[in-house]
Amino acid sequence: MRHHQHVLRDRGRRRARRPRRTRRAPARRCAGRTGRAPAPGILPDLQNGEERGARLGADGLDDWTARFVAQLAAPRAQHISLSGADGPEHVLVDVEGAWAALAQRSEEWTVRRGGPVRLWDAVEVHLLRWRTEGAPPLERFEVLATPEDQSITWPTA
């Protein structure tokens, strides 16, 4: 949306007037953003937790749309990249205490996870489904907002 400037004459000089702002309803927080972010500098013990081979690695989040789809699966999670002795580690931390740490060892990715939910499992399922359905671009996503809830989906192939 472009704002147009209105020009007024003021004693022979031209002066730009800003467009009037309309009153807007107060913004509501996104339903997925109701929790508080983890305190800075406080991470879970990433050496403990259940470990398995990952079906998708953190490189699956290189694409912006893929990161958006991942955020739909884990709306309260933050992504942090850490440098470790064995190489970079990609960590998802949820406000509820769930976490997932991804690391690449040679050609394979592993995920270590802990907390009340399996965070990376949910992201993997969502991303794999999105890819299976043709990885539609964001322009094709559908947003449904009601007073009770909101949802974001994409058309199936």
N, C-alpha and C positions, 0 to 999 in steps of 0.2 A: 504494500500500500504506500503510495507516495503522498507526502504532505505538500500542499501548494502554499506558497507564500503570497500574501495579499500585500500590495504596495499602497501606502498612504502618503499623501503629501503633507509635509510639516515645514512650513515657512520656506518653501522652495526646495527643500531637501527630500529625497526619497528615503523612506524608512520601511523596513520589512516588519510585518506583523506576523507573529506565530499563529498558526491555526488554533482555534479554540478546542480545548480537550473536552470530550464528553465524559460524563460520569460513568464509571464502570462498576459493576458488582465487585465486591471484594474477591480477590483470588482465593481459591481453596487449594489446599495441598493435595497433591496427587495421592491417591489411595495407597500406592506402593511406597510412599515416602513418609509414612507415619512414624517410623522409628527414628532413633537418634543414631548418628554415625558413631563408629567406635572411636574412643578417645585416641588422639594422635600419639604415636609412639608405643601404644599398647597392642601387641599382637599376641595371638595364642601361641602356645608351644608348637611350632610347626614340625618338630622332630617326632612328636607323638601322633598317633592317629592311625587309621586303617589305610593301607596302601594297596593300589591295584594299577593295572595297566589302563591307560585312558584311551577311549575310542577316538576322541578328538583332543588335540593339544591346544595350547594357548595360541599357537599360530592361526587357529581357526577364528580368532577374534581380531585378526588384522584388518578385516573389512569393517567399515563403519556400520553397515546394515546388520552384519553378524553380531556386532557388539550390542546393537539395539535389541535384536532378538534375544540375546543372552540376558539382557536387563529385564526383558519381559518374564523370563523364567526365574530370575533371582532379583526382584525389584529392590530389595533392601541391602544388596551386596555392593561392595566397592572392590575395584580391581587395583592391585598394587604390584609393581614389579620390583623385585629385590635382586641384588647381586650377591651370589654366594660363592663359596670356594669351588663348587662343582659347576658353576655357570649360573645364568639367570634363573630365578624362580618367580613364577606368576602366582599371586595369591588373591583369592576372593575371600572377603570377610563380610559376614552378615551381622546385622545389629542384634540378632538373637543369639549370637555366639557360634554359629556354624562357620566353618572355614574349609577351604580347599586350596592346596598348594600343588601347582603343576611344575614339573621339571622335565627337561628333555635329556635322556641318557642315550647317547649315540643317535639312532634313528627313532627310538621309541619314546613316547611320553608316559610318565607315571603321574598319578594323582594321589596325594595323601590328604585325608579328610577327617574332620572331627566336628563335634557339636551336635545339636539336636536334629538337624536335617542334613541330607547328603546334597550339598549345594551343587557340586560339579555334575552329579548325576542328572539333576533337573536341567542344567544348562545343556548338557550333551543331548538329552532327549529332545529338547526344544530346537536346538540347532540342527540336529539330524532330520527332524521332521520338516523344518523349513527348507533344508537342502533337497530332501526327497520330493517336496512339492514344488520344485523348480526355483527355489531361492528368489521369490518375487521381490521386486524393488519396493522401497518404502511408499512410493506413489500408489501402490496397489493395496496397501494395508487399510484395514477398516477399523474405525474407532467408534465404539458405542458407549455413550455416557448417559447414565440415568442418575437420579438423585441418590440412589442406593449404592451404585457400583459403576465401574468402568471396565471396558475390555478392549483389547487391541488384538486383532487377528489378521490373517492374510487369506486370500482366496486359495482354495485347494486346486491342484492341477487337474 
